[in-house]
Structures are given as C-alpha cells and as structure tokens.
Amino acid sequence: MTITIQNQQAQIYVPKTKVKRIIQKILKHEARYLSSAEISITFVNDRHIRKLNHHFHNRDEATDVLAFDLSVQKDKLIADIYISTQTALRQAKMWGNSPRKEILLYVIHAILHLVGYDDNLPSLSAKMRRKEAYYLESLS
C-alpha cells in the first residue's frame, strides 16, 4: 500500500501519520478484496479545490473534499483525494470540531466513498455517518 500526502497549504497542521493510519485501518476492514492501493491526498485551499470542482463536476464552488477513483482493476485501488483546509476551518467552527478533526473526517469520508459507501439517500447517508463516527472515534 502506498499513501502519498502533499500539503499545499499552511493553515492547518496535517497529522500525516494519523492520516496514513486511518486509511490503512479503513482499507483493512472495509476493502479486504484489495490486493493493493495507491492513494494520493493533497491538502489545498478553496481556490484550488474550486477549480477542480468546476473542471470535473461543473460546479463553480469550493467544496470540502473531492475523491477520484482512477482504478483500472477491481482489486487495486488507485485514487486521488483533494481536501480544502479553508473549508475545513469554516466547517469546524460551524460544527464545533477542531480543524484537525474536520480534515480527518474528510479523509475518512473520501476513503469510505472509494470503497463503495454512498450518501445520496437518507438510509445510505445514515450508514455512512455511523462508519465515519466509528473510524473517527478509533483515532482517539
């Protein structure tokens, strides 16, 4: 398993060891079918993620996290994840979280999407939120 973390911002400290550990844990428990994984996570500002969101989803707005599954084979996950730390700062204040907890939640959310979880229906969203809470709690 290869996990690459790039930090292109200076607003929030990125706990790289925790990020890697939580990704490994989720993949171990949720994606046992994988023979390998190559995941790149880039922490960016709102301007950068807005450009990506516009280019790939035709949405001209910043968002919290974008996850792109680039896999060719079903048993090998190749993915790029982008996380906006500016959005994390705003959302952390709104939800009463620390910025660090907020970016870890975005990492968990992205990985869960990549291994097949969805949140487009209320029942699916509830299941995904429970998984997010479980993995976030396991970091403590």
C-alpha positions in Angstrom: 0.0 0.0 0.0 1.3 3.4 -1.0 -0.1 6.6 0.6 1.3 9.9 -0.6 0.4 13.1 1.3 1.0 16.5 -0.2 0.4 19.6 1.8 0.0 22.7 -0.4 -1.4 24.9 2.4 -0.2 26.4 5.7 -3.5 27.0 7.6 -3.9 23.6 9.3 -1.3 21.2 10.6 -1.7 17.9 8.8 -1.1 14.9 11.0 0.4 12.7 8.3 0.9 9.6 10.5 -2.7 9.6 11.6 -3.9 10.1 8.1 -2.0 7.1 6.9 -3.0 5.0 9.9 -6.7 5.7 9.4 -6.6 5.0 5.7 -4.8 1.7 6.4 -7.4 0.8 9.0 -10.4 1.5 6.8 -8.9 -0.4 3.9 -8.1 -3.4 6.1 -11.7 -3.5 7.5 -13.8 -2.3 4.6 -11.9 -3.4 1.5 -10.3 -6.8 2.1 -10.8 -7.6 -1.6 -8.0 -5.2 -2.5 -4.6 -6.6 -3.4 -3.0 -3.2 -3.2 -3.8 0.5 -3.1 -2.1 3.7 -4.2 -3.7 6.8 -2.7 -2.6 10.4 -3.0 -4.0 13.0 -0.7 -3.4 16.7 -1.4 -4.4 19.4 1.1 -5.3 22.6 -0.8 -7.0 25.9 -0.4 -10.6 26.8 -1.6 -9.3 28.4 -4.8 -7.6 25.2 -5.9 -10.5 22.8 -4.9 -13.0 25.2 -6.6 -11.1 24.9 -9.9 -11.1 21.1 -9.6 -14.8 21.1 -8.7 -15.6 23.3 -11.7 -13.4 21.3 -14.1 -14.6 17.8 -13.1 -18.2 18.4 -11.8 -19.1 21.7 -13.5 -19.8 23.2 -10.0 -18.2 26.6 -9.6 -17.8 26.5 -5.9 -15.4 25.3 -3.2 -16.1 22.0 -1.5 -14.7 20.1 1.4 -13.3 17.0 -0.3 -13.1 15.5 -3.8 -12.2 11.9 -4.3 -11.3 10.4 -7.7 -11.2 6.7 -8.3 -8.6 6.1 -11.0 -8.6 2.3 -10.7 -8.5 0.1 -13.7 -8.6 -3.3 -11.8 -11.3 -4.1 -9.2 -8.7 -5.4 -6.7 -6.3 -2.5 -6.9 -7.4 1.0 -5.7 -5.8 3.9 -7.3 -7.2 7.3 -6.1 -6.5 11.0 -5.8 -8.1 12.9 -2.9 -8.2 16.7 -2.5 -9.1 18.3 0.8 -9.7 22.0 1.3 -8.4 23.2 4.6 -10.1 26.6 4.2 -13.5 24.8 4.0 -12.4 22.6 7.0 -11.7 25.7 9.1 -15.2 27.1 8.3 -17.0 23.8 8.9 -15.1 23.0 12.1 -16.3 26.3 13.6 -19.9 25.6 12.4 -19.9 22.0 13.8 -17.8 22.7 16.9 -15.0 20.5 15.8 -11.3 21.2 15.8 -9.8 21.8 12.3 -7.7 18.7 12.7 -10.7 16.5 13.5 -12.5 18.0 10.5 -9.8 17.1 8.0 -9.6 13.6 9.4 -13.3 13.3 8.9 -12.9 14.4 5.3 -10.2 11.7 4.8 -12.5 9.1 6.3 -15.4 10.2 4.2 -13.3 10.1 1.0 -12.0 6.6 1.7 -15.4 5.3 2.5 -16.7 6.6 -0.8 -13.8 5.0 -2.6 -14.6 1.6 -1.1 -18.2 1.7 -2.0 -20.2 3.7 0.6 -22.6 6.2 -0.7 -24.6 9.0 1.0 -27.1 10.1 -1.7 -30.1 8.6 0.1 -31.0 9.2 3.8 -30.6 5.5 4.7 -27.3 5.2 3.0 -26.2 8.5 4.5 -27.0 7.3 8.0 -24.9 4.2 7.5 -22.0 6.2 6.2 -22.2 8.7 9.1 -22.1 5.8 11.6 -18.9 4.4 9.8 -17.4 7.9 9.9 -18.1 8.2 13.6 -16.7 4.8 14.3 -13.4 5.4 12.5 -13.1 8.9 13.9 -13.6 7.6 17.4 -11.0 4.9 16.8 -8.3 7.6 16.3 -8.7 8.7 20.0 
